[in-house]
Amino acid sequence: MASWRLKVGGNTDKELSLSMDDLKRYEKVGYTVVIQCSGNGRSFFEPRGFGGQWKNGSMGNVTWAGARLKDFLNNAGIKAGSVDISFDGLDLPLWLWCLIWSRVFPSTKRSMMISSSRMR
């Protein structure tokens, strides 16, 4: 964790590179919420969509605690005209895993690529 950083930048007055210790200095706030899989109801789609075929059942409760996003953004100084925020992490979107898989194993059929990329 010593080298890990949360980077905040873009249309901001300054870029931030926050360590875990930096994050712990922010006010800790907790929220208890219901979370739900974005795939709920996917099995009812026509035509059938790709992904787990959930009906109505993937949801639960969670208590999240930590620093607020708005505190990071305020410290970075969001400029006028900002309209959205993007999040990037170590996990890659499915389409990118499929692309990587197809480059490493070019003779593999598409259905195998998708299935294998979901099992990362």
N, C-alpha and C positions, 0 to 999 in steps of 0.2 A: 504493500500500500504506500510505501514511501515515495514511489515515483508516479503514482496515480494522480491525475488532475481532472477536475471538472472545468472545462473551458467555456466561457461565455463571451460571445463576440458577435460581429456582424454590424448591423446598423445601430451602433452604440458609441458613446463618447469615449469609452476605453474598454479594452479587452481584459477579462479576468481569467486567471488560471488558479483555481482554488484547490488546495490540498484537503485531505480529510480533516485535519486539524482546523483549517480555515472554516470548513463547513460546520464544525462543532461550535464555533463561536457565534453563529447566527442563533436567533431565538428559535427554540424548539417548540413546534406547534403540533397538536395531534388532531386527527379527524377519524371518526368511525363511519365507514361507508359500506354500501352494497356494491360489489363489483360483478360484472356480467361479461361473459365471453361474447365477443363481437360476432361469433359464429352461431349464436342462438337463433334458431329458426331457419338456419341454412338448408336443412333437409326439406323444407317446404318450398324452396325456390324452383321455378320452372323457367328455363332449363336448370338442371341441378348444378350448383356452384361447386368449385373446387374447395377442398378442405374438410375438416372434421364435420360429420353430418349430425350436428347437435339438433335436438328438437327444442325443448324448452328448459333444459336442466342444468346448464353450467353457470352457476352463480354462487356467491357466498358473501360473507361479511369479513371485513378486515379493519384493523386500526393502523393507520399510517401515522408515523411521527417523524418529524425532522424539520429542516429549514424550508421556508416557503420560496417558491420560484420567484414570486414578485420581489422578494428581498434581493436576490441575485441581480434581477433585471434593473431594479432601482440603483444598485451600486454600480452597474455597468453604464447606466445613463442611456436608456432607450431614446433614440432620436425620433422626432416627428416623422410620420409617414411609415413607421413600422406597422406591418399588417399581419405577420404570422411568426411562429417560432418553429424551428425544426430541431429534432432530437436525434443524435447519432450515438451509437454504442458499439460494443463488441459483437452483439448479435446482428446478423445480416438479414435483410428481407429475403423472403422465399425466392423471388425472381433472381436475386443475385447468387444465391446458393445454386440454383439450377444452372445459371450461366457458368459458374466455376466448375460444377460437376461435368457439364458438357465439354468443357475445355480439357479437363483431366481425363475423362473417359468418353471420347468422341463416338465410340461405337455403341454406347448404352442407349437404350430406347428411352423416350421422353417419360413414360410412366415410371420407369425405374429411377430416373433423375429426380423427379418430384418426390417420390416416396422416400428415397435416400436422403434428400436434402431436408426433409421434415424431421428426420431422426437424429439430427446433429446432436 
